Amino acid sequence: MDIGSGAGFPGIPIKLVSPEKPVYLVEPRRKRANFLRHVIRELDLTNAHVIENRVEDLPVAGLPPMMETVTRGFSDIPGFVKASGKLLGPGGTGVLMQGPKGPVILDELRGCFSLYGFAEGRTVRFPLPFGSEQRTVLTFKKV
């Protein structure tokens, strides 16, 4: 599940690389959700679903347990961890993509992980190919 999907990154590329995997794109803004629906139709993607809703208001009852949640641009990072706690099944993984402040955000989140049933996973830092700006990918596992 790509939470705060926006233009479909990283959800659409994940679907293209793993066509057998069901992908849910959660986007509350109608214009962006309509764009995602258009991309899914144009690329003839099967088992790709747009959910036009705020993740905080998402009715979890109708969804299967997710194995991965991911976000690239969700503004409320503790809210992403909390939402992942509701959505992920046992052993599921949350993936948080951050800019240069990734290590600072990780320090702030450490208290949230156990609160919502997670253990801290891997943290990977890497420079962008052009320039010196760093990116950080943080993971956490449902226990």
C-alpha positions in Angstrom: 0.0 0.0 0.0 1.4 3.4 -1.1 0.1 5.9 1.4 -0.1 9.5 0.1 0.5 8.2 -3.4 0.3 11.6 -5.2 1.6 10.9 -8.7 2.0 7.2 -8.0 5.5 7.1 -6.7 6.6 4.6 -5.6 3.4 2.6 -6.0 3.2 2.5 -9.8 6.8 1.5 -10.3 6.4 -1.2 -7.6 3.5 -2.6 -9.6 5.4 -2.5 -12.9 8.3 -4.4 -11.3 6.1 -6.9 -9.5 3.0 -7.3 -11.6 1.7 -10.3 -9.6 1.6 -8.2 -6.4 -1.7 -6.4 -5.6 -1.0 -2.6 -5.1 -3.2 -0.1 -3.2 -2.7 3.6 -3.9 -4.1 5.7 -1.1 -4.6 9.3 -2.2 -7.2 11.7 -0.7 -7.1 14.4 -3.4 -9.7 13.7 -6.2 -7.6 15.2 -9.0 -4.6 13.0 -8.1 -6.7 10.0 -7.5 -8.3 10.4 -11.0 -4.8 10.7 -12.4 -3.8 7.5 -10.8 -6.9 5.8 -12.2 -6.0 7.1 -15.6 -2.4 5.7 -15.4 -3.7 2.3 -14.2 -6.0 2.2 -17.3 -3.4 3.4 -19.7 -0.8 0.9 -18.5 -3.4 -1.8 -18.3 -2.4 -2.7 -14.7 -4.4 -5.4 -13.1 -5.0 -5.7 -9.4 -4.0 -2.1 -8.8 -6.5 -0.2 -6.7 -6.9 3.6 -6.0 -8.4 4.4 -2.7 -9.6 8.0 -2.6 -9.5 8.6 1.1 -7.3 9.9 3.9 -5.5 6.9 5.5 -6.7 8.0 8.9 -10.3 7.5 7.7 -9.7 4.3 5.8 -12.1 1.5 6.7 -9.7 -1.3 7.4 -12.5 -3.9 7.6 -12.8 -4.3 3.8 -9.1 -4.6 3.1 -6.8 -7.7 3.3 -3.9 -7.3 5.8 -1.1 -5.6 3.9 2.4 -7.0 3.8 4.0 -3.6 3.0 3.2 0.0 3.5 5.3 2.7 1.9 5.4 6.4 1.7 7.5 9.0 0.0 5.6 12.2 0.8 3.3 11.6 3.7 3.5 14.7 5.9 2.7 13.2 9.3 5.4 10.6 9.8 4.2 9.4 13.2 0.7 9.2 11.6 2.2 6.9 8.9 3.6 4.6 11.5 0.2 4.6 13.3 -1.7 3.9 10.1 0.8 1.1 9.2 0.0 -0.4 12.6 -3.6 -0.8 11.6 -3.0 -2.0 8.1 0.0 -4.4 8.3 -0.5 -8.0 9.0 2.0 -9.9 11.3 5.5 -9.8 9.8 4.5 -6.9 7.5 7.0 -4.1 6.8 6.7 -0.4 6.7 9.0 1.6 4.5 9.6 5.3 5.0 11.5 7.2 2.3 13.1 10.4 3.7 15.5 13.1 2.6 18.5 14.4 4.5 16.7 14.5 7.8 16.1 10.8 7.8 18.4 10.0 10.8 16.8 12.7 12.9 13.3 11.5 12.0 14.3 7.9 12.9 15.4 9.2 16.4 12.0 10.8 16.8 10.2 7.7 15.7 11.9 5.2 17.9 9.3 5.7 20.7 6.4 5.2 18.2 7.6 1.8 16.9 6.8 -0.2 20.1 3.7 1.8 20.7 2.1 0.5 17.4 3.6 -3.0 17.5 6.8 -2.5 15.5 10.4 -3.4 15.8 13.0 -1.1 14.1 14.3 -2.6 10.8 17.1 -1.5 8.5 18.1 2.1 7.8 19.9 2.7 4.5 21.5 6.0 3.6 22.6 6.8 0.1 23.6 9.9 -2.0 21.6 10.9 -5.0 23.4 10.2 -8.2 23.7 13.9 -9.2 24.8 16.1 -6.3 25.6 15.4 -2.7 22.2 15.3 -1.1 21.5 12.2 1.0 18.4 10.0 1.1 17.4 7.7 3.8 15.1 4.6 3.7 13.8 3.5 7.1 12.0 0.2 7.7 10.1 -1.2 10.6 8.5 -4.7 11.1 5.2 -5.7 12.6 5.8 -8.0 15.5 
